[in-house]
């Protein structure tokens, strides 16, 4: 065959192969999205949401990694302190001495309220189904975290998670039967381990037991705080008394009402609170529709974590503690990214919106820089001067003082 004819045929085949390559790549990508248990595209098309979720870096898997790592570290720390109680001079087992890094067991409980439902959903996620060893580690962490929930006796944590899973069962039917049964089994095994670790073994070893009880039915003086918030609402119904200014009126019980709706209404005013409730209700309803119509266990876990936190916020300061608020912001952002309608993708922001976001970020950087440069070098002297002048509380916790000493 003449050389020009051979070259012509090779060129034609190359053009045909190059033209067919994008179709094969698109088919492979659609097949990947279809087979994975990530959020599926609507109507068989690759929508804006799957493009966001499966973009480079995979934010879902990255956040899952950080969440799993945090849970593993906290679990190891708790049970390391548990083992240490057998070898210290106190000869006593007290769960309230086993959660380093948290000022209060309720703060640990708030993190567990977010973490446990998500990890139950992660157990059935594609990245864990492929590796039995990883699933075993995840199941062990879940069981031990349920053991810690029982040990710390957080009534609000149990109420929040139970309410979230119950609502999920009532609104979705049998779709998540395996997830809910697994959560129930992990809770019961955790209860058995709690009884073994904190009652049977300490009794056998001759250790004293200082175990808090979750069988408490009172309000722990929350009614007094709620009445105080109600009085603030009546005196300042439109604009409230100001963010975190509930603590400006000193009381010996708590620096916040332990009830999110009352706190927002007292500090931000009734109109702002109604607007916030409408936004939260709409977002949770949209998430529930996604969980019902396009079920994946991870989305169910995300929705249950947010619902459990909202339930817990009715009896605890979920929206007061920065650590809890930070995790809630991350989880809510992940949920919005997965549940957003394709027509409302994040990349449709206008140019002006981008400028406004940059201006807000610049302002935040300037404020932080001012604090680091001007205030931090004299922080210790400022706290000491304030304490010597007023003799109040344990500085620098401004909610104990009712005044920010900056």
C-alpha positions in Angstrom: 0.0 0.0 0.0 1.4 3.4 -0.9 2.8 5.5 2.0 0.4 8.4 1.5 -2.6 6.1 1.7 -1.3 4.4 4.9 -0.8 7.8 6.5 -4.3 8.9 5.4 -5.9 5.9 7.0 -3.9 6.4 10.3 -4.9 10.0 10.4 -8.6 9.1 9.8 -8.5 6.5 12.6 -6.8 9.0 14.9 -9.5 11.6 14.3 -12.2 9.1 14.9 -10.6 7.9 18.2 -10.1 11.5 19.3 -13.7 12.3 18.6 -15.0 9.2 20.5 -12.7 9.8 23.5 -14.9 12.6 25.2 -18.0 10.3 24.9 -16.2 7.4 26.6 -14.9 9.7 29.4 -18.4 11.2 29.9 -19.9 7.7 30.0 -17.3 6.5 32.5 -18.0 9.5 34.7 -21.8 9.0 34.6 -21.3 5.3 35.4 -19.1 6.2 38.4 -21.7 8.6 39.7 -24.5 6.1 39.2 -22.7 3.2 40.9 -21.4 5.2 43.9 -23.7 5.9 46.7 -22.9 9.6 46.5 -25.7 12.1 45.8 -27.2 10.9 42.3 -27.8 13.2 39.4 -31.4 14.1 38.6 -33.0 12.8 35.5 -30.0 10.8 34.4 -27.9 13.9 33.9 -24.8 15.0 35.6 -26.1 18.0 37.5 -24.3 20.8 39.4 -24.4 19.1 42.7 -22.5 15.9 41.7 -19.9 18.1 40.0 -19.5 19.9 43.3 -19.5 16.8 45.4 -17.1 14.8 43.3 -14.7 17.6 42.4 -11.0 17.4 43.1 -10.2 16.8 46.7 -13.7 15.2 47.5 -14.7 17.4 50.4 -17.0 14.7 51.8 -14.2 12.2 52.2 -11.8 14.8 53.6 -14.3 16.0 56.2 -15.1 12.3 57.0 -11.4 11.7 57.6 -11.1 14.6 60.1 -14.3 13.5 61.9 -13.1 9.9 62.1 -9.7 11.0 63.3 -11.2 13.3 66.0 -13.5 10.5 67.2 -10.6 8.0 67.4 -8.4 10.4 69.3 -11.2 11.2 71.8 -12.1 7.6 72.3 -8.4 6.6 72.9 -8.0 9.5 75.4 -11.1 8.6 77.3 -10.2 5.0 77.8 -6.6 5.8 78.5 -7.8 7.9 81.5 -10.1 5.0 82.4 -7.1 2.6 82.6 -5.1 5.3 84.5 -7.8 5.3 87.2 -6.7 1.8 88.2 -3.1 2.8 88.8 -3.5 6.3 90.5 -3.7 7.0 94.2 -7.4 8.0 94.0 -8.5 4.3 93.5 -11.8 5.7 92.1 -13.6 5.4 88.7 -15.2 8.8 87.8 -16.2 9.4 84.1 -16.1 13.1 84.7 -12.3 12.9 85.0 -11.9 11.2 81.6 -12.6 13.7 78.9 -9.5 15.9 78.5 -9.8 19.0 76.3 -13.4 19.8 77.4 -14.3 22.1 80.3 -17.7 20.4 80.7 -19.0 16.9 79.9 -21.9 18.6 78.1 -19.5 20.1 75.5 -18.3 16.6 74.8 -21.9 15.4 74.6 -22.6 18.1 72.0 -19.8 16.8 69.8 -21.1 13.3 70.2 -24.6 14.4 69.1 -23.1 15.6 65.8 -20.7 12.7 65.4 -22.6 9.6 66.2 -25.4 9.8 63.6 -22.9 10.7 60.9 -20.6 7.8 61.7 -23.6 5.4 61.6 -24.2 6.7 58.1 -20.5 6.5 57.2 -20.5 2.8 58.1 -22.6 2.1 55.0 -20.8 4.5 52.8 -18.9 3.2 49.7 -15.4 4.1 51.0 -16.0 1.9 54.1 -17.8 -0.9 52.4 -14.7 -1.7 50.3 -12.5 -2.3 53.4 -13.6 -4.7 56.1 -10.8 -3.6 58.4 -11.9 0.0 58.3 -15.5 -0.9 58.9 -14.4 -2.9 61.9 -12.6 0.1 63.3 -15.6 2.3 62.7 -17.9 -0.1 64.4 -15.6 -0.3 67.4 -15.4 3.5 67.7 -19.2 3.8 67.5 -19.7 1.2 70.2 -17.2 2.8 72.5 -18.7 6.2 71.9 -22.1 4.9 72.9 -20.4 3.5 76.0 -19.1 7.0 76.8 -22.6 8.5 76.2 -23.9 6.2 78.9 -21.0 6.9 81.2 -21.3 10.7 81.0 -25.1 10.4 81.5 -26.0 13.2 79.1 -29.8 13.2 79.0 -30.0 15.7 76.2 -27.6 13.7 74.0 -29.7 10.6 74.3 -32.9 12.6 73.7 -31.5 14.4 70.7 -30.2 11.2 68.9 -33.3 9.2 69.8 -35.6 11.9 68.6 -33.6 12.4 65.3 -33.6 8.7 64.5 -37.3 8.3 65.5 -38.3 11.2 63.1 -36.1 9.6 60.4 -38.0 6.3 60.9 -41.4 7.9 60.9 -40.8 10.0 57.8 -38.8 7.6 55.6 -40.3 4.2 56.5 -38.1 1.2 55.9 -35.5 2.9 53.7 -32.9 3.2 56.5 -33.9 0.1 58.4 -30.3 -1.3 58.4 -28.9 2.0 59.6 -31.4 2.4 62.4 -31.0 -1.3 63.5 -27.3 -0.8 63.6 -27.6 2.3 65.7 -29.9 0.5 68.1 -27.5 -2.5 68.3 -24.5 -0.2 68.9 -26.4 1.6 71.7 -27.2 -1.7 73.4 -23.7 -3.0 73.2 -22.4 0.3 74.5 -24.8 0.0 77.4 -23.4 -3.5 78.2 -19.8 -2.3 78.0 -20.7 0.7 80.3 -22.1 -1.8 82.9 -19.0 -3.9 82.5 -16.4 -1.1 82.6 -17.9 1.1 85.3 -19.6 -1.3 87.6 -18.4 -4.9 87.2 -14.7 -4.4 86.7 -14.2 -1.7 89.3 -16.1 -3.8 91.9 -13.9 -6.8 91.1 -10.8 -4.6 91.4 -11.9 -2.9 94.7 -12.2 0.6 93.3 -14.7 3.2 94.4 -17.3 4.2 91.9 -18.3 7.8 91.4 -20.7 7.4 88.5 -23.2 10.1 87.4 -26.8 8.9 86.8 -28.8 9.7 83.7 -32.1 8.9 85.5 -32.8 12.5 86.4 -36.2 14.0 85.6 -35.8 17.6 86.9 -35.0 20.7 84.8 -31.8 21.4 86.8 -33.0 25.0 87.4 -33.4 25.6 83.7 -36.8 27.0 84.4 -35.3 29.9 86.2 -33.1 30.7 83.2 -36.0 30.4 80.8 -38.0 32.8 82.9 -35.1 35.3 82.9 -34.9 35.0 79.1 -38.7 35.5 78.8 -38.5 38.7 80.8 -35.8 40.0 78.4 -38.0 39.2 75.5 -40.9 41.1 77.0 -38.7 44.1 77.7 -36.9 44.1 74.3 -39.1 42.3 71.8 -37.9 43.9 68.6 -34.1 44.1 68.8 -33.3 42.1 71.9 -30.6 42.9 74.5 -27.7 42.1 72.1 -25.7 39.0 71.2 -24.5 37.1 74.2 -25.9 39.8 76.5 -28.1 37.4 78.4 -24.9 36.9 80.5 -24.8 40.7 81.3 -27.4 40.1 84.0 -25.6 37.9 86.5 -27.1 34.8 88.0 -25.7 31.9 89.9 -27.1 29.2 87.6 -25.9 29.7 84.1 -24.7 32.3 81.6 -27.1 31.3 78.9 -30.7 30.1 78.9 -29.9 26.5 77.8 -32.7 27.0 75.2 -31.8 28.2 71.7 -35.1 29.8 70.7 -35.5 31.8 73.9 -31.8 32.9 73.7 -32.1 34.1 70.1 -35.4 35.9 70.9 -33.9 37.5 74.1 -30.7 38.6 72.5 -31.6 39.3 68.8 -35.3 40.1 69.0 -38.5 38.3 68.0 -38.4 39.2 64.2 -34.9 38.0 63.7 -35.7 34.8 65.6 -38.8 34.1 63.4 -36.7 34.6 60.3 -34.0 32.3 61.6 -36.6 29.6 62.4 -38.1 29.9 58.9 -34.7 29.4 57.3 -33.8 26.4 59.5 -37.2 24.8 59.0 -36.9 25.2 55.2 -33.4 23.8 55.1 -34.3 20.8 57.2 -37.4 20.2 55.1 -35.4 20.3 51.9 -32.9 17.9 53.4 -35.7 15.6 54.4 -37.1 15.5 50.9 -33.6 14.6 49.6 -33.3 11.9 52.2 -36.7 10.5 51.3 -36.5 10.6 47.5 -32.8 9.9 46.9 -31.7 7.8 49.9 -28.1 7.4 50.8 -27.1 6.5 54.4 -24.6 9.3 54.6 -27.2 11.9 53.8 -29.5 10.3 56.4 -26.7 10.5 59.0 -26.1 14.2 58.1 -29.8 15.0 58.5 -30.0 13.1 61.7 -27.0 14.9 63.2 -28.4 18.3 62.4 -31.8 17.3 63.8 -30.3 15.8 66.9 -28.3 19.0 67.5 -31.5 21.1 67.1 -33.3 19.0 69.6 -30.4 19.2 72.1 -30.3 23.0 71.6 -33.7 23.2 73.3 -32.1 22.1 76.6 -28.4 23.0 76.2 -26.1 25.7 74.9 -25.4 24.1 71.5 -25.2 27.5 69.8 -23.0 29.0 72.5 -19.9 26.8 72.5 -17.4 27.7 69.8 -16.2 24.1 69.3 -19.7 22.8 68.7 -20.5 25.7 66.5 -17.4 25.1 64.4 -18.4 21.5 63.7 -22.0 22.5 63.1 -20.8 25.0 60.5 -18.8 22.3 58.7 -21.6 19.7 58.8 -24.2 22.2 57.7 -22.0 23.4 54.8 -21.4 19.8 53.7 -25.2 19.1 53.9 -26.0 22.2 51.8 -23.4 21.2 49.2 -25.0 17.7 48.9 -28.6 18.8 49.0 -28.5 22.0 47.0 -30.8 22.1 43.9 -28.8 22.0 40.6 -30.2 25.3 39.5 -28.8 27.0 42.7 -25.1 25.8 42.5 -22.5 27.8 44.4 -20.6 28.7 41.2 -23.5 31.0 40.1 -22.5 33.7 42.6 -22.4 37.1 41.0 -19.3 39.2 40.7 -20.6 41.6 43.4 -21.2 38.7 45.8 -17.6 37.7 45.3 -16.4 41.2 46.2 -18.6 41.4 49.2 -17.2 38.0 50.5 -13.7 39.2 50.0 -14.5 42.5 51.9 -15.9 40.5 54.8 -12.9 38.2 54.9 -10.6 41.2 54.8 -12.5 42.8 57.7 -12.2 39.6 59.7 -8.5 39.4 59.1 -8.0 43.0 60.2 -10.0 42.4 63.4 -8.0 39.3 64.2 -4.7 41.1 63.4 -5.7 43.9 65.7 -6.4 41.5 68.6 -3.1 39.7 68.1 -1.0 42.8 67.8 -2.7 45.1 70.4 -4.7 43.1 72.9 -2.9 39.7 73.3 0.4 41.1 74.6 -1.4 42.8 77.5 -4.0 40.1 78.0 -2.7 38.8 81.3 -2.4 42.3 82.8 -6.0 43.2 81.6 -7.5 40.1 83.2 -5.6 40.6 86.5 -6.6 44.3 86.6 -10.3 43.4 86.0 -10.3 40.7 88.6 -8.6 42.9 91.2 -11.2 45.6 90.5 -14.4 43.5 90.5 -13.5 40.2 92.2 -15.9 38.3 90.0 -15.8 34.8 88.6 -13.0 32.9 86.9 -11.5 35.2 84.2 -11.3 35.2 81.2 -14.8 33.6 80.8 -16.8 36.7 80.0 -20.1 34.9 80.4 -19.2 34.5 84.0 -18.3 38.2 84.3 -21.0 39.8 82.2 -18.3 42.0 80.6 -15.6 41.5 77.9 -12.4 42.9 79.4 -10.8 43.8 76.0 
